[in-house]
């Protein structure tokens, strides 16, 4: 685990890659926001609650309507998950 002193010395690029390939984060999103993050996603009906899994650097990995699927995919990819609100 990185200490505060270590984190203070990281460059912006090093910080962006912290946890890459090891940490993923799960975030609840509204269907209206999907195209901004997942540009290849089809048009969705407004008002849907969805779940997204992202790599530590913010790379989108999975979009689903089932929260459990995000944890399954993270485990499949051997990612430790954190949730963002």
N, CA, C and O atoms as CSV, one atom per row, in Angstrom:
chain,resi,resn,atom,element,x,y,z
A,1,UNK,N,N,0.843,-1.180,0.000
A,1,UNK,CA,C,0.000,0.000,0.000
A,1,UNK,C,C,0.885,1.238,0.000
A,1,UNK,O,O,1.858,1.307,0.751
A,2,UNK,N,N,0.558,2.201,-0.826
A,2,UNK,CA,C,1.340,3.427,-0.927
A,2,UNK,C,C,1.104,4.317,0.293
A,2,UNK,O,O,-0.018,4.438,0.784
A,3,UNK,N,N,2.172,4.930,0.763
A,3,UNK,CA,C,2.059,5.861,1.880
A,3,UNK,C,C,1.735,7.251,1.338
A,3,UNK,O,O,1.873,7.512,0.143
A,4,UNK,N,N,1.314,8.112,2.207
A,4,UNK,CA,C,0.996,9.492,1.827
A,4,UNK,C,C,2.212,10.177,1.209
A,4,UNK,O,O,2.079,10.892,0.215
A,5,UNK,N,N,3.400,9.964,1.791
A,5,UNK,CA,C,4.628,10.581,1.273
A,5,UNK,C,C,4.914,10.081,-0.144
A,5,UNK,O,O,5.331,10.851,-1.009
A,6,UNK,N,N,4.686,8.789,-0.371
A,6,UNK,CA,C,4.903,8.226,-1.708
A,6,UNK,C,C,3.922,8.834,-2.703
A,6,UNK,O,O,4.310,9.210,-3.810
A,7,UNK,N,N,2.655,8.932,-2.316
A,7,UNK,CA,C,1.640,9.503,-3.206
A,7,UNK,C,C,1.946,10.952,-3.550
A,7,UNK,O,O,1.702,11.385,-4.677
A,8,UNK,N,N,2.474,11.700,-2.604
A,8,UNK,CA,C,2.814,13.104,-2.848
A,8,UNK,C,C,3.920,13.257,-3.887
A,8,UNK,O,O,4.014,14.299,-4.535
A,9,UNK,N,N,4.756,12.238,-4.056
A,9,UNK,CA,C,5.879,12.315,-4.991
A,9,UNK,C,C,5.542,11.772,-6.381
A,9,UNK,O,O,6.354,11.898,-7.298
A,10,UNK,N,N,4.384,11.183,-6.551
A,10,UNK,CA,C,4.026,10.623,-7.852
A,10,UNK,C,C,3.770,11.725,-8.873
A,10,UNK,O,O,3.209,12.774,-8.557
A,11,UNK,N,N,4.193,11.462,-10.098
A,11,UNK,CA,C,3.833,12.377,-11.178
A,11,UNK,C,C,2.371,12.154,-11.523
A,11,UNK,O,O,1.777,11.161,-11.103
A,12,UNK,N,N,1.800,13.048,-12.267
A,12,UNK,CA,C,0.407,12.914,-12.697
A,12,UNK,C,C,0.212,11.607,-13.476
A,12,UNK,O,O,-0.786,10.912,-13.284
A,13,UNK,N,N,1.151,11.280,-14.339
A,13,UNK,CA,C,1.073,10.058,-15.136
A,13,UNK,C,C,1.181,8.811,-14.254
A,13,UNK,O,O,0.436,7.848,-14.439
A,14,UNK,N,N,2.104,8.834,-13.305
A,14,UNK,CA,C,2.248,7.696,-12.394
A,14,UNK,C,C,0.974,7.501,-11.560
A,14,UNK,O,O,0.532,6.373,-11.341
A,15,UNK,N,N,0.398,8.607,-11.105
A,15,UNK,CA,C,-0.826,8.536,-10.316
A,15,UNK,C,C,-1.968,7.954,-11.146
A,15,UNK,O,O,-2.766,7.164,-10.641
A,16,UNK,N,N,-2.048,8.342,-12.419
A,16,UNK,CA,C,-3.114,7.854,-13.302
A,16,UNK,C,C,-3.042,6.344,-13.496
A,16,UNK,O,O,-4.060,5.701,-13.751
A,17,UNK,N,N,-1.857,5.782,-13.378
A,17,UNK,CA,C,-1.690,4.342,-13.592
A,17,UNK,C,C,-1.624,3.539,-12.293
A,17,UNK,O,O,-1.415,2.327,-12.322
A,18,UNK,N,N,-1.799,4.205,-11.171
A,18,UNK,CA,C,-1.798,3.538,-9.877
A,18,UNK,C,C,-2.957,2.540,-9.826
A,18,UNK,O,O,-4.110,2.918,-10.027
A,19,UNK,N,N,-2.661,1.300,-9.564
A,19,UNK,CA,C,-3.696,0.274,-9.490
A,19,UNK,C,C,-4.072,-0.344,-10.818
A,19,UNK,O,O,-4.944,-1.212,-10.862
A,20,UNK,N,N,-3.441,0.077,-11.902
A,20,UNK,CA,C,-3.773,-0.450,-13.232
A,20,UNK,C,C,-3.626,-1.963,-13.258
A,20,UNK,O,O,-2.606,-2.511,-12.839
A,21,UNK,N,N,-4.644,-2.616,-13.748
A,21,UNK,CA,C,-4.633,-4.064,-13.843
A,21,UNK,C,C,-4.899,-4.781,-12.531
A,21,UNK,O,O,-4.946,-6.010,-12.490
A,22,UNK,N,N,-5.074,-4.008,-11.445
A,22,UNK,CA,C,-5.299,-4.612,-10.134
A,22,UNK,C,C,-6.578,-4.127,-9.474
A,22,UNK,O,O,-7.201,-4.859,-8.706
A,23,UNK,N,N,-6.971,-2.892,-9.772
A,23,UNK,CA,C,-8.132,-2.284,-9.121
A,23,UNK,C,C,-9.146,-1.880,-10.177
A,23,UNK,O,O,-8.793,-1.346,-11.228
A,24,UNK,N,N,-10.394,-2.140,-9.883
A,24,UNK,CA,C,-11.482,-1.675,-10.730
A,24,UNK,C,C,-12.501,-0.979,-9.852
A,24,UNK,O,O,-12.630,-1.297,-8.670
A,25,UNK,N,N,-13.221,-0.039,-10.418
A,25,UNK,CA,C,-14.250,0.607,-9.616
A,25,UNK,C,C,-15.605,0.469,-10.276
A,25,UNK,O,O,-15.734,0.438,-11.500
A,26,UNK,N,N,-16.601,0.387,-9.428
A,26,UNK,CA,C,-17.982,0.179,-9.854
A,26,UNK,C,C,-18.749,1.449,-9.554
A,26,UNK,O,O,-18.634,2.031,-8.476
A,27,UNK,N,N,-19.530,1.861,-10.526
A,27,UNK,CA,C,-20.293,3.093,-10.360
A,27,UNK,C,C,-21.693,2.922,-10.940
A,27,UNK,O,O,-21.864,2.376,-12.030
A,28,UNK,N,N,-22.667,3.383,-10.214
A,28,UNK,CA,C,-24.038,3.408,-10.709
A,28,UNK,C,C,-24.175,4.613,-11.634
A,28,UNK,O,O,-23.679,5.696,-11.321
A,29,UNK,N,N,-24.834,4.435,-12.756
A,29,UNK,CA,C,-25.038,5.544,-13.688
A,29,UNK,C,C,-26.451,5.525,-14.251
A,29,UNK,O,O,-27.130,4.498,-14.236
A,30,UNK,N,N,-26.867,6.646,-14.731
A,30,UNK,CA,C,-28.155,6.784,-15.419
A,30,UNK,C,C,-27.927,6.577,-16.905
A,30,UNK,O,O,-26.861,6.897,-17.432
A,31,UNK,N,N,-28.921,6.048,-17.567
A,31,UNK,CA,C,-28.804,5.773,-19.002
A,31,UNK,C,C,-28.511,7.043,-19.799
A,31,UNK,O,O,-27.901,6.969,-20.865
A,32,UNK,N,N,-28.933,8.197,-19.304
A,32,UNK,CA,C,-28.676,9.460,-19.997
A,32,UNK,C,C,-27.178,9.793,-20.049
A,32,UNK,O,O,-26.751,10.567,-20.906
A,33,UNK,N,N,-26.388,9.223,-19.151
A,33,UNK,CA,C,-24.961,9.525,-19.080
A,33,UNK,C,C,-24.078,8.499,-19.792
A,33,UNK,O,O,-22.867,8.692,-19.900
A,34,UNK,N,N,-24.668,7.431,-20.269
A,34,UNK,CA,C,-23.902,6.321,-20.836
A,34,UNK,C,C,-23.103,6.722,-22.068
A,34,UNK,O,O,-21.931,6.357,-22.172
A,35,UNK,N,N,-23.687,7.451,-22.995
A,35,UNK,CA,C,-22.995,7.764,-24.255
A,35,UNK,C,C,-21.728,8.583,-24.042
A,35,UNK,O,O,-20.808,8.524,-24.858
A,36,UNK,N,N,-21.670,9.338,-22.964
A,36,UNK,CA,C,-20.470,10.127,-22.655
A,36,UNK,C,C,-19.298,9.210,-22.278
A,36,UNK,O,O,-18.149,9.497,-22.612
A,37,UNK,N,N,-19.594,8.114,-21.587
A,37,UNK,CA,C,-18.560,7.219,-21.085
A,37,UNK,C,C,-18.361,6.006,-21.999
A,37,UNK,O,O,-17.241,5.523,-22.165
A,38,UNK,N,N,-19.440,5.529,-22.578
A,38,UNK,CA,C,-19.421,4.374,-23.473
A,38,UNK,C,C,-19.946,4.817,-24.840
A,38,UNK,O,O,-21.094,4.526,-25.173
A,39,UNK,N,N,-19.135,5.512,-25.636
A,39,UNK,CA,C,-19.628,6.083,-26.895
A,39,UNK,C,C,-20.151,5.037,-27.884
A,39,UNK,O,O,-20.958,5.364,-28.755
A,40,UNK,N,N,-19.706,3.796,-27.760
A,40,UNK,CA,C,-20.147,2.755,-28.683
A,40,UNK,C,C,-21.477,2.124,-28.269
A,40,UNK,O,O,-22.030,1.314,-29.013
A,41,UNK,N,N,-21.994,2.480,-27.101
A,41,UNK,CA,C,-23.247,1.901,-26.603
A,41,UNK,C,C,-24.423,2.360,-27.470
A,41,UNK,O,O,-24.431,3.485,-27.969
A,42,UNK,N,N,-25.402,1.490,-27.641
A,42,UNK,CA,C,-26.598,1.885,-28.398
A,42,UNK,C,C,-27.405,2.923,-27.616
A,42,UNK,O,O,-27.184,3.116,-26.420
A,43,UNK,N,N,-28.326,3.578,-28.285
A,43,UNK,CA,C,-29.220,4.519,-27.603
A,43,UNK,C,C,-30.057,3.739,-26.587
A,43,UNK,O,O,-30.575,2.661,-26.879
A,44,UNK,N,N,-30.172,4.305,-25.403
A,44,UNK,CA,C,-30.925,3.664,-24.328
A,44,UNK,C,C,-32.099,4.527,-23.921
A,44,UNK,O,O,-32.052,5.750,-24.049
A,45,UNK,N,N,-33.139,3.902,-23.438
A,45,UNK,CA,C,-34.280,4.653,-22.930
A,45,UNK,C,C,-33.834,5.471,-21.727
A,45,UNK,O,O,-33.057,4.980,-20.908
A,46,UNK,N,N,-34.303,6.694,-21.603
A,46,UNK,CA,C,-33.924,7.520,-20.454
A,46,UNK,C,C,-34.521,6.963,-19.156
A,46,UNK,O,O,-35.543,6.277,-19.158
A,47,UNK,N,N,-33.849,7.283,-18.061
A,47,UNK,CA,C,-34.361,6.924,-16.746
A,47,UNK,C,C,-33.949,5.561,-16.232
A,47,UNK,O,O,-34.415,5.136,-15.174
A,48,UNK,N,N,-33.086,4.865,-16.955
A,48,UNK,CA,C,-32.636,3.548,-16.499
A,48,UNK,C,C,-31.450,3.681,-15.555
A,48,UNK,O,O,-30.552,4.491,-15.786
A,49,UNK,N,N,-31.449,2.886,-14.496
A,49,UNK,CA,C,-30.294,2.789,-13.605
A,49,UNK,C,C,-29.425,1.643,-14.093
A,49,UNK,O,O,-29.902,0.520,-14.255
A,50,UNK,N,N,-28.158,1.924,-14.327
A,50,UNK,CA,C,-27.216,0.934,-14.834
A,50,UNK,C,C,-25.984,0.902,-13.945
A,50,UNK,O,O,-25.780,1.787,-13.113
A,51,UNK,N,N,-25.164,-0.126,-14.130
A,51,UNK,CA,C,-23.931,-0.284,-13.374
A,51,UNK,C,C,-22.772,-0.389,-14.346
A,51,UNK,O,O,-22.871,-1.052,-15.379
A,52,UNK,N,N,-21.677,0.267,-14.012
A,52,UNK,CA,C,-20.502,0.248,-14.875
A,52,UNK,C,C,-19.278,-0.171,-14.073
A,52,UNK,O,O,-19.127,0.173,-12.901
A,53,UNK,N,N,-18.418,-0.915,-14.734
A,53,UNK,CA,C,-17.127,-1.301,-14.181
A,53,UNK,C,C,-16.052,-0.592,-14.978
A,53,UNK,O,O,-16.061,-0.626,-16.209
A,54,UNK,N,N,-15.128,0.048,-14.283
A,54,UNK,CA,C,-14.032,0.789,-14.901
A,54,UNK,C,C,-12.705,0.285,-14.357
A,54,UNK,O,O,-12.627,-0.175,-13.217
A,55,UNK,N,N,-11.666,0.372,-15.174
A,55,UNK,CA,C,-10.314,0.109,-14.698
A,55,UNK,C,C,-9.875,1.253,-13.802
A,55,UNK,O,O,-10.512,2.306,-13.776
A,56,UNK,N,N,-8.800,1.052,-13.075
A,56,UNK,CA,C,-8.295,2.067,-12.151
A,56,UNK,C,C,-8.016,3.394,-12.849
A,56,UNK,O,O,-8.119,4.453,-12.231
A,57,UNK,N,N,-7.664,3.344,-14.136
A,57,UNK,CA,C,-7.371,4.562,-14.890
A,57,UNK,C,C,-8.606,5.179,-15.532
A,57,UNK,O,O,-8.500,6.163,-16.264
A,58,UNK,N,N,-9.786,4.601,-15.261
A,58,UNK,CA,C,-11.031,5.137,-15.806
A,58,UNK,C,C,-11.482,4.490,-17.104
A,58,UNK,O,O,-12.512,4.875,-17.658
A,59,UNK,N,N,-10.734,3.520,-17.598
A,59,UNK,CA,C,-11.107,2.826,-18.831
A,59,UNK,C,C,-12.388,2.037,-18.597
A,59,UNK,O,O,-12.440,1.208,-17.689
A,60,UNK,N,N,-13.429,2.279,-19.404
A,60,UNK,CA,C,-14.673,1.522,-19.244
A,60,UNK,C,C,-14.468,0.049,-19.619
A,60,UNK,O,O,-13.857,-0.259,-20.643
A,61,UNK,N,N,-14.981,-0.845,-18.787
A,61,UNK,CA,C,-14.837,-2.274,-19.013
A,61,UNK,C,C,-16.185,-2.929,-19.291
A,61,UNK,O,O,-16.297,-3.744,-20.207
A,62,UNK,N,N,-17.209,-2.583,-18.513
A,62,UNK,CA,C,-18.494,-3.263,-18.609
A,62,UNK,C,C,-19.621,-2.320,-18.241
A,62,UNK,O,O,-19.482,-1.493,-17.339
A,63,UNK,N,N,-20.733,-2.445,-18.937
A,63,UNK,CA,C,-21.962,-1.727,-18.609
A,63,UNK,C,C,-23.072,-2.760,-18.537
A,63,UNK,O,O,-23.228,-3.577,-19.444
A,64,UNK,N,N,-23.844,-2.723,-17.459
A,64,UNK,CA,C,-24.897,-3.714,-17.264
A,64,UNK,C,C,-26.031,-3.130,-16.420
A,64,UNK,O,O,-25.877,-2.098,-15.767
A,65,UNK,N,N,-27.162,-3.812,-16.451
A,65,UNK,CA,C,-28.269,-3.404,-15.585
A,65,UNK,C,C,-28.293,-4.236,-14.303
A,65,UNK,O,O,-29.214,-4.117,-13.494
A,66,UNK,N,N,-27.280,-5.074,-14.125
A,66,UNK,CA,C,-27.210,-5.979,-12.988
A,66,UNK,C,C,-25.918,-5.732,-12.224
A,66,UNK,O,O,-24.833,-6.014,-12.734
A,67,UNK,N,N,-26.022,-5.214,-11.015
A,67,UNK,CA,C,-24.837,-4.876,-10.212
A,67,UNK,C,C,-23.939,-6.097,-9.992
A,67,UNK,O,O,-22.714,-5.980,-10.028
A,68,UNK,N,N,-24.538,-7.254,-9.767
A,68,UNK,CA,C,-23.757,-8.471,-9.516
A,68,UNK,C,C,-22.832,-8.805,-10.686
A,68,UNK,O,O,-21.744,-9.345,-10.486
A,69,UNK,N,N,-23.263,-8.486,-11.896
A,69,UNK,CA,C,-22.441,-8.770,-13.076
A,69,UNK,C,C,-21.131,-8.002,-13.054
A,69,UNK,O,O,-20.119,-8.488,-13.560
A,70,UNK,N,N,-21.138,-6.802,-12.469
A,70,UNK,CA,C,-19.901,-6.021,-12.407
A,70,UNK,C,C,-18.887,-6.712,-11.501
A,70,UNK,O,O,-17.694,-6.743,-11.803
A,71,UNK,N,N,-19.369,-7.266,-10.390
A,71,UNK,CA,C,-18.473,-7.977,-9.476
A,71,UNK,C,C,-17.964,-9.277,-10.106
A,71,UNK,O,O,-16.804,-9.647,-9.926
A,72,UNK,N,N,-18.824,-9.953,-10.834
A,72,UNK,CA,C,-18.422,-11.187,-11.511
A,72,UNK,C,C,-17.313,-10.897,-12.528
A,72,UNK,O,O,-16.304,-11.601,-12.575
A,73,UNK,N,N,-17.514,-9.850,-13.342
A,73,UNK,CA,C,-16.513,-9.490,-14.348
A,73,UNK,C,C,-15.204,-9.064,-13.689
A,73,UNK,O,O,-14.125,-9.427,-14.157
A,74,UNK,N,N,-15.297,-8.294,-12.605
A,74,UNK,CA,C,-14.082,-7.868,-11.891
A,74,UNK,C,C,-13.324,-9.083,-11.369
A,74,UNK,O,O,-12.101,-9.148,-11.492
A,75,UNK,N,N,-14.034,-10.040,-10.792
A,75,UNK,CA,C,-13.385,-11.250,-10.285
A,75,UNK,C,C,-12.763,-12.040,-11.432
A,75,UNK,O,O,-11.662,-12.575,-11.300
A,76,UNK,N,N,-13.465,-12.109,-12.543
A,76,UNK,CA,C,-12.954,-12.804,-13.731
A,76,UNK,C,C,-11.646,-12.172,-14.211
A,76,UNK,O,O,-10.731,-12.872,-14.646
A,77,UNK,N,N,-11.569,-10.844,-14.127
A,77,UNK,CA,C,-10.374,-10.108,-14.545
A,77,UNK,C,C,-9.364,-9.934,-13.409
A,77,UNK,O,O,-8.358,-9.242,-13.566
A,78,UNK,N,N,-9.640,-10.568,-12.266
A,78,UNK,CA,C,-8.777,-10.508,-11.083
A,78,UNK,C,C,-8.542,-9.073,-10.602
A,78,UNK,O,O,-7.421,-8.698,-10.258
A,79,UNK,N,N,-9.606,-8.286,-10.585
A,79,UNK,CA,C,-9.548,-6.902,-10.098
A,79,UNK,C,C,-10.135,-6.812,-8.700
A,79,UNK,O,O,-11.168,-7.417,-8.414
A,80,UNK,N,N,-9.484,-6.066,-7.838
A,80,UNK,CA,C,-10.060,-5.714,-6.541
A,80,UNK,C,C,-11.015,-4.562,-6.818
A,80,UNK,O,O,-10.655,-3.609,-7.507
A,81,UNK,N,N,-12.234,-4.643,-6.283
A,81,UNK,CA,C,-13.226,-3.622,-6.605
A,81,UNK,C,C,-13.415,-2.619,-5.472
A,81,UNK,O,O,-13.310,-2.935,-4.287
A,82,UNK,N,N,-13.699,-1.403,-5.901
A,82,UNK,CA,C,-14.110,-0.332,-5.009
A,82,UNK,C,C,-15.337,0.293,-5.640
A,82,UNK,O,O,-15.492,0.265,-6.861
A,83,UNK,N,N,-16.206,0.854,-4.824
A,83,UNK,CA,C,-17.409,1.495,-5.333
A,83,UNK,C,C,-17.282,3.006,-5.247
A,83,UNK,O,O,-16.728,3.537,-4.284
A,84,UNK,N,N,-17.788,3.683,-6.240
A,84,UNK,CA,C,-17.825,5.144,-6.257
A,84,UNK,C,C,-19.272,5.581,-6.207
A,84,UNK,O,O,-20.140,4.968,-6.829
A,85,UNK,N,N,-19.525,6.635,-5.470
A,85,UNK,CA,C,-20.897,7.141,-5.353
A,85,UNK,C,C,-21.028,8.464,-6.052
A,85,UNK,O,O,-22.110,9.051,-6.064
